[in-house]
């Protein structure tokens, strides 16, 4: 079996482009808030959201996933002053579906808390600093409204999901990237197979 050099060089170029596209996919990270504990009272879930946030780097293009029991908790996007006061008379946005994904679309501080009476004071609140996206990473566009119909602050794009809470993960590869990866493996295999048969 002879292999044509044009086919091999074309395959090498394709594989190089494929590898670069994988690097782009791996930049966006879904941060599961509280990891295994989820979004709950810190004393119940044995989680400290301040410490959790300090151990993560948040960038434009990443997302936060809040997993919680909607009959007990909710997620409020609030201003800095409301966060500090643990008061939410006018939250920027309210989410109560049990599994809330927030896309981080702009640089700056973001503040979240549970709006159930007393929960914020018991530590169920989160403040993060969002850094610029890494070079080459895709940046999502902000949405104009949230699932509750309220307008959102610039830089927050909620993506509510239905269904049971997923297992906690800090994986940076989205489902779309995983599907793309599998497709590209098949294409590379087909190219190599056809090159070897020539």
N, C-alpha and C positions, 0 to 999 in steps of 0.2 A: 504494500500500500504506500503510495507516494502522497506526500502532503504538499500542497501548493503553497508557496511562500506568501502570496497575496491573501489567501484565506487565513493563514496563521496571523499575519500582521493585522488584518481586519479584526480578527478575534481578540488579539491583544489590545487593540484600541477600544473595542467594545467593553472588555473586562475592565480597563482603566476607567472608562466613563461610568461603568456600573459601580465600581468601588467609590468614586467621588460622590455618586448619588446616595450611597449608603451613609457616607459621612454626613451629608446634609440631613438625612432622616434622623440620625442619632442625636442631633442637637436638642430637639424639643423633648422636655422631660415632663411627665405627669407626676406631680408630687401628691401622694396620698396623705392628706392631713392627719397627723397622729398615727400614721401607719396602721398597725394591727388594732390599736385602740379606736381609731376613727375619730369622729367629732363627737365628743361626749364630755361629761364632767370629769375634770382631771383626777379627782379622788376616786372616781368609779373606774376609769380606764387606766389609771396609773400613768398618765401622760402629762408632760409639761410643754405646752405649746410654744412658750418662749424658747426653751431649750431645743425643741424640735426644729423651730425655724432657724436657730443659730447654727444648726448642723446641715443646713441646705443652702444652696445657691440658687436663687430664682432669677430667671432671665426672660426678656421679652420672647414670646413664642412658647414658653412653658405653660403648664396649666396646674391648677390646684383641684384635687378631687376631695370633696367632703362627703364621707359616708356617715350616716347618722339615722337614728330612729325618728321619723317625722312626727310621731305622736308625742315625742318627748323634747325634741330639739328643732332648731331651724338655723339658718345662716343669714346673718345680716351683713351687708357691705355698708360700712359706716365711715364717717369723717374721723379725723384724728381726735378732735375734741370729744366726740361721742364715745370713741374708744377709751380715752383716758378716764372719762366720767362713768363708764359702763352704763351709759344712758342712750336710748335709741328712739327718741320721739319722732324723728324724721329720717329713717334709714335711707341710704341711697338706693338700695335694692333689698328685697326680701326673698328668700328661697326656702321652701319647705317640702321638697319632694323626696328627701331621704338620700339622694345621691346627686350632688350638685358639682358640676365641673365649671371652673372659672378659667378662661383663657387669659393669660397675662399679656396684654398688647401694648403697654407703655411703661416707660421707666418711672420709678418713684415708689413711694410708700403706699401700701394697701392695708386696710384695716377691716377685720371681720370679728364678729361676736355672735353668741347665741342670744336671741332676743327674749327667751323665756326668763321670767322674773327670777333674779338671783343667780343665774348661771354665769353671767359674765363676771360678777363679783367673786365667784368661786374659781375663776381662772379659765373659763371656756371662751377665750378670745385669742386672736392671732393677729400679729402685726408682721408684715414682711417688707423687704426692700427689693424691688425689681430692678435688675441691672440690664444694660443694653444686651441685645442678642449677640451671640458669638458670630464672627464673620462667616457669611455664607448660609446662615440658618434662615429658614422661611419664617416670615412674620405674618400672623393672621390679621385680618382686618377687623376692626371693632364692630359690634352689632349696635343697632340703634335702640333696641328695647329688650327687656328681660322677660322671663316667663310670666312674671306677675304684671307686666305691662308698664312697669316704671322705667323711665329713662335712666341709663347707667352713666356712671362717671367715665370719662375717657380712660381707656386702658383696661377695661373689664368687659369681657365677653362671656356671659354664662352660657353653658351648654347643658341644660338639665337632661338627665337620663332617667329612664324608668327601669324598674326591675330591681332584683336583689343586689345588695352591695357586692362588689367584686372583691376578690382577695387582695389585700394591700400589696402594692408593688411600687418600687421606685424606678421601674424600667423606663428608659428613655426612648424606646422604639415604639412608635404608634402602630396600630393595626394596619394602616395604610402602608407604612414602610415595610412591615412584615410581608404583606401580600406582594408588594413590589419586589422584595428580595426573592421570594419564591418564584415569581414570574421570571425574573432575570436569571436565576439558576437554570430554569428550564430552557431559556433562550440560549444561554452560553453552552449548555449541554448539547442542544441541537446544532449549534454552529460547529462545535468541536467534532460532533459525530459526522456531520456532512463534510468537514475538512478532511477527516481521516478516510473517508470513503472515496475521495477523488483520486 
